[in-house]
Amino acid sequence: MAAPLEGPAVRVAAVLDQLVAERERANRAAVEVGEQARGTVPSIREVQDALFARYGQGLSFRNLVPEIDAYMRLNNVAGRLPPKPGQRITPAEREGSEADVPPRIRKGVDRIFGSIATQREGLAKLLEQEVAMQTEGLQRQVASLKDEITDLERQLGDRPELMSEADRAEAETAELRERLNLEERARLEAEARVAACESEVKQARADHAAAVSEAAAASARAVALESELAEARAELRSAQGHADLQLREALASLSRATAALEDRRSGSNVTRSGA
């Protein structure tokens, strides 16, 4: 009995998917329209670039850039450009900035400001029209979908066996969705485990690199200690040789002194025996 229901069910699923996609596109278009509508005030840089494009970028005009900034900020450009944060503009400052800027620059700024704002407003209107057209098409598709669902409900009401088949198909669909959710959760958990393993591997590599660095430092210290030990041994050998030399000299001196003492003793004995 699934065959008679397969065609309408597939069509309903396709229309539902299309409905969701159209809603997403309409939402994105609405967001774009809102962003464009909020950005209808051009920046000072845009006005300067437009003035450079219109009047050229010669040195004399570039010298007027600070004056253009002052005019744009202090005069608030017809109330459409906010001043700097915390800046308070007095009427005298407004009049002074008007006098500092040449008339043709003031006119050019105002004219280009209006042109940029007009272009942005036109773009916003075009986007609004596009959203309206998409919304109208979406509403027609929703109405068509409702008619098709009503027709299917009538067919199912006329044939109870199809109703039970639809219930079974719905239960199978729910089961498939649950299975997909479980698989998705399992995939996310596996990705989390992989990320944790990768983090552990990175930490292990870092620890290994630190250990290798410490081993290299210890080896360098050992080499330095061996060098110091060799120098100490050389100094000890030199000191021992010097001590041996002094000992031999002392023994020789002692031997000479002993011999002289023996000679004096022998002479004294001879003198005594002659007497």
PEZI-V202966 format. One record per helix or strand. SS is the DSSP state (alpha for helix, beta for strand). FROM is the first residue (numbers start at 1). TO is the last residue. If there is no record, write none. Layout:
SS:FROM:TO
SS:FROM:TO
This chain:
alpha:2:38
alpha:44:55
alpha:59:62
alpha:65:74
alpha:76:79
alpha:91:100
alpha:103:158
alpha:160:274
